[in-house]
Amino acid sequence: MTAELTHRWSEGWSVSRGTAAPVVTPWGLRIEVGAANQLRRHVLLDPSQDAVRELAATIDEPLTWIKSHVEPSELAPWLPPGWTEDDPGWLMAADVAPAAVVLPDGYTLSSEAKEGVTYVRIHTFDGDLAARGQYGYVGDHGTVDQIVTEPAHRRRGLGSVVMNALANAADELGASTSVLGATVEGRALYESLGWKVHAPLAGFIYRR
């Protein structure tokens, strides 16, 4: 089940980020990202010592990432020098269901869909962006991504508003399950909205 959720997360993430679809490899999936901080990422669906060492031996381009649903301490000993650990994360999932969207005073909410991605944004009445998030939809599932509340607008419940608006969008699209990769800061918010942690997410970046 965890490998399947990791696969779904990767598919939705690639839609959300506008990359080509993940390519199946002997180790799992490869996504050509092409971003300034990430050339590509390998997502390991069934990580093992032999598989990780075999994959790492093929990598010689900086800013190549490895992600997998294990503790970083499990993956780290299998990697050669040149790899650095990313911030900790967790693979989370939730059943899709409609949610109430209640905006605090002084804000407006907008939503638009483009190329499989639903974007939700919250602005002040003056037009300043206060919070945002997006949803990459793939068949009967999707990935919640890029949930951000600007520092000046935190502790006002805007993150919950964005998440609930994306839940409604997922429901309207016909998704049954949503997944995400949570940061330390985001995990508590998602748990308060009924999301469940299914596994840690280890991330390592090749620097040289």
N, C-alpha and C positions, 0 to 999 in steps of 0.2 A: 504493500500500500504506500509506503514512504517513497519508494522509487517511482511509483506512478504519479504521486503528487509532485515530486521533483521534476518529472518529465512535463507535467502540465504547467508548472510554474515557469519552466524554461520556454515553453511554447508561447505562453501569454506574455512573458517578458520580452521576447523577440518581437512580437507584434507591437507591444507598447513602445519599444525603443526604435521601431522602424528598421530592423535588420532583416536580412534574409532568414528564412525558416531554419531551425536547427537541423544539422546534418548528423545522421546516425554514424557513430564510429565504434571501433572495438571496445572503447572505454565508456561510451555513453552518448553524449551529444557534443557537437561543436557549433558555436555561434560566432560568425564573423561580425564583430561589433564595429570596429573602425572608429572608435571614439578617441578623444585626446588622451584619456586616462586608461583606455582598455582596447587593445588591438583585437583580441578574440578571447572567448572563454570556452573552457572544456568543463562540461557538467558530468560528473561521474555518477552513474545510476547504481552501480554495484561495486563500490570501491574495495580494492584489496591491495596488499603490499606489492604484489607482482605487477598489477595493472597500473598503479600509480608510478612505480619506478620505470616501467616501460614507456608510459606516456611522457613523463618528465624528460626522458632521454631523447625524445624527438623534438623538444622545445628549445629554440635558441633565439627567439625574438622577444625583446623586452615588452612588458605590458601585456603579456599573455597571462590569463587567469585560469585557475582551477577552482571549481566550486563542487561541494558535495554535502550530503545530508549526514555528516558525522561530526564529532567533536574535533576541533582543530588539533588537539593533542594526539589524536589518532592518526591524522594525516601527516603532521609535521615530520615525524621520524622517517617517513618514506621518501621525502623530498631531498634532493641534493642541495649544496650551497647555492645561493643566488635567489632564493625564494623568501618573501616576507609575508607575514600573516596580515590579513585584512581584519577590519573590525568584526566583532562577533555578531552572529545573526541567528535567526530561527526560521524554520519553515512552518508556516501556519496556514490553516484552511478553515473555511466556514461554509455551511449550507446557505445557498442563496435564498433570501426571503425579503419581502418589502419592509422598508423601515421608515420611521417618521423623520421628516426633515424640518427642523425648527431653527430658523436663523435668528441670531441675536439682533437687537436693534442696531441700525447703522450700517448694515451689510446687504449686499445683493448676491445672488447665486446665478451662475450661468452654466450651461452644459451644451457641448457640441460633440458630434461623432464624425470621425474622419478616418477612412482606411482601417477599419476594425478597432479603432481606439476611441473611447469615450473620455472626454476631458471635462472635468468639473473645476470651476474657479469661483472663488469668493472675493469680491471687491468691496472696498468702502464706498460710500456715496460719492466720495471725491475721486474715485477711479483707481485708487491704489490697490494692488494685489495683496490680499491678506492670507489666502490659503489656496491650495490646489491639490489635485490628484488626478490619476488617470487609470483606465481599465483596458487591458488588452484582451479581446474576446477571441476565443478559439472553440468553435463548436458548442459543446454543452458546458464549457468551463472558461475561466479567464483569470487574469492576474491583476491584482491591485498593485499600483506602482506609483512612485514619485509623490508620496504624500508629504506635503510640506506646509507648515504654518509659519509665516514670517514672524521674527522675534517680537515685534511690537504688538502682535495680535494673538499671542499665546495665552492660554488659561482662560479662554472664552468659549470653549467648546467647538471651535471651528473645525478641528480635526474630525470630530465625531460627525459633524454636518457633512463634510466631504465624504467620509466613509459611507454614511447612510445614503447620500445621493448616488454614489457609485453602486451601492447594493440595489437600489431601485433600477438603475440602468441595467445591471446584470440580470435582474429579474425580467425586465421588459425584453431583453435580448434572448431569453430562454435558457440562460446558464443555470446549472444546478449546483455547481461548486465553484468557489473562488479560492485562490491561493495567493500567498504573498511571502516575500522574504523580509522579516521584521528586523529592525535595528534595536539596540538597547533602548533608545528613546521611544520607539514606536510600539514596542511589545505590550506595555501596560495599557495603552489606548485600545489596541486591538482585542486584548483579553476582556476589557470592560464591555466590548461590543459583542462578545460571544465567540470570538475566534479561539481556536485551539492550537496549541503548539504540538507539532508532530515529530520534529527532529531539530537538532542544532544544524546550523549551516556554516560549514568551514569554507574559508576563502583564502587563497594564497596567490601572490602576484610574483611573476618572474621579473626581476629587475636587471639582470645582467646575464 
